[in-house]
């Protein structure tokens, strides 16, 4: 894959209702070992050179890329971005807007943005599936639960230096699902994140919902074993690990008596184990207090599995910010 040129800028109202506007005064070119272009071999990752760019907290940033030849039949991407990308068949990396562009709620190519911060700044990594990825949130609204947590942290003086790295993948699972399984991506997506100090683990519903009833209770046992391994690896890398209970899915196709039993077994373990450094009880926040097996109707998108923006705000509000105090 060839990148002829790439630019970074603060956005200027980009979104599904806009035309991909940027603030031209902030636009800067990226270079790769001093050159404006770079060729990325299949399966490889590259870093741009450091760029002197002021990126305030909680700010949207636009990365514009003019591609050359793309020989691959598939490229890496994030289909659940809940953020609009703009596509034009021209070199418009310096353009103030992308009027006339095709729009798609996907991210492509870009893996992350590394930020130089002072030594007191740290990050919390949220490892999860589509609920962490933000299915049910507002496109271009940045109201996933990790977004809401980031806003709370940034506006709370003792935690103002704490960033949130969202490592949710829609359809992902501990042992399988879409994308690399959590057991395969844990080192890359958690341990190798710059400045990582805390982990929130909130994953397992796709393992439970996608399994046959006959594998319970072995499935719950295997999940608990993986959760334990994750906490131990986090501790070995000086990260504090917080486990989150699995939210209800009564009324969804995932629900069976055996699947609910597996969820309850996992949640009971999270509430009583001594491996994790703390508990975030999303189940208690999101469940219907009458059924206990269903989402609270006010938080339900309608599929009885994913939460809406109100639910995601409630999840973030329930997290004790003292867990991330210095």
TADAKA-V177440 format. One record per residue. RES is the residue in one small letter. D_CENTER is the distance of its C-alpha to the mean C-alpha in Angstrom with 2 decimals. Layout:
RES;D_CENTER
RES;D_CENTER
This chain:
x;25.30
x;26.99
x;25.57
x;28.62
x;27.02
x;23.82
x;23.52
x;21.16
x;21.83
x;20.76
x;20.40
x;23.36
x;22.37
x;20.40
x;19.00
x;20.12
x;23.37
x;23.96
x;24.84
x;22.21
x;24.20
x;23.78
x;25.80
x;28.29
x;29.40
x;26.12
x;26.02
x;26.28
x;26.60
x;24.66
x;26.83
x;26.55
x;29.22
x;31.09
x;31.09
x;29.48
x;28.78
x;27.38
x;27.39
x;24.49
x;25.91
x;24.35
x;21.60
x;21.57
x;19.26
x;20.86
x;20.39
x;22.19
x;24.71
x;23.94
x;24.27
x;25.83
x;23.54
x;23.13
x;19.57
x;19.80
x;17.14
x;15.03
x;16.36
x;15.35
x;16.35
x;17.78
x;18.21
x;21.19
x;22.36
x;25.80
x;25.86
x;28.98
x;29.58
x;26.83
x;28.48
x;25.64
x;25.57
x;21.81
x;19.16
x;15.56
x;13.21
x;10.18
x;12.07
x;9.60
x;8.97
x;10.93
x;12.46
x;15.91
x;17.11
x;20.89
x;23.13
x;26.79
x;29.24
x;30.44
x;29.85
x;28.48
x;26.24
x;28.46
x;28.77
x;28.29
x;26.84
x;26.18
x;28.75
x;29.42
x;26.20
x;24.60
x;21.32
x;18.40
x;14.94
x;13.51
x;12.43
x;14.74
x;15.69
x;13.69
x;11.52
x;11.07
x;13.43
x;15.34
x;17.03
x;20.35
x;20.66
x;23.43
x;23.82
x;22.88
x;19.31
x;16.65
x;12.93
x;11.06
x;8.29
x;6.37
x;6.92
x;7.12
x;8.07
x;8.54
x;9.06
x;5.67
x;4.74
x;7.69
x;10.74
x;13.68
x;12.48
x;14.62
x;14.37
x;14.47
x;14.52
x;11.30
x;11.84
x;8.74
x;9.45
x;7.24
x;9.07
x;12.16
x;11.95
x;11.76
x;14.80
x;16.60
x;16.30
x;17.43
x;20.32
x;21.50
x;23.96
x;23.53
x;19.75
x;19.77
x;18.89
x;15.66
x;12.44
x;8.84
x;6.50
x;2.74
x;3.47
x;3.50
x;6.54
x;9.11
x;12.28
x;11.29
x;13.66
x;15.01
x;17.95
x;17.24
x;15.71
x;14.01
x;12.95
x;13.95
x;14.40
x;12.74
x;16.23
x;16.36
x;13.12
x;13.14
x;15.31
x;13.59
x;9.95
x;11.21
x;14.87
x;15.04
x;12.72
x;15.26
x;16.23
x;14.16
x;16.23
x;14.37
x;12.17
x;11.07
x;11.42
x;10.93
x;11.77
x;15.10
x;15.90
x;15.97
x;18.24
x;20.45
x;20.57
x;21.23
x;23.92
x;27.62
x;29.32
x;31.49
x;28.88
x;28.58
x;29.08
x;28.34
x;24.76
x;24.14
x;25.95
x;23.89
x;20.57
x;22.06
x;23.23
x;19.81
x;18.36
x;21.37
x;20.88
x;17.33
x;18.80
x;21.77
x;19.93
x;17.87
x;21.24
x;22.91
x;20.66
x;21.28
x;17.98
x;18.32
x;16.54
x;15.93
x;15.93
x;14.90
x;17.22
x;16.47
x;17.07
x;20.12
x;20.62
x;24.35
x;25.57
x;22.96
x;24.24
x;22.36
x;24.84
x;27.88
x;29.80
x;28.81
x;25.08
x;25.41
x;27.40
x;24.71
x;22.12
x;24.75
x;25.58
x;22.06
x;21.70
x;25.17
x;24.31
x;21.30
x;23.72
x;26.49
x;25.34
x;26.19
x;23.69
x;20.69
x;21.25
x;20.35
x;19.31
x;16.93
x;18.70
x;16.47
x;19.17
x;21.85
x;20.13
x;19.23
x;22.32
x;25.55
x;28.11
x;30.76
x;29.36
x;26.78
x;25.41
x;24.00
x;21.45
x;23.21
x;24.40
x;23.32
x;19.63
x;19.94
x;18.98
x;21.98
x;20.62
x;20.80
x;17.42
x;14.74
x;15.04
x;16.03
x;15.38
x;18.09
x;16.57
x;13.16
x;15.36
x;17.41
x;14.67
x;13.75
x;17.52
x;18.30
x;16.61
x;19.46
x;18.85
x;21.62
x;19.32
x;18.14
x;21.60
x;23.22
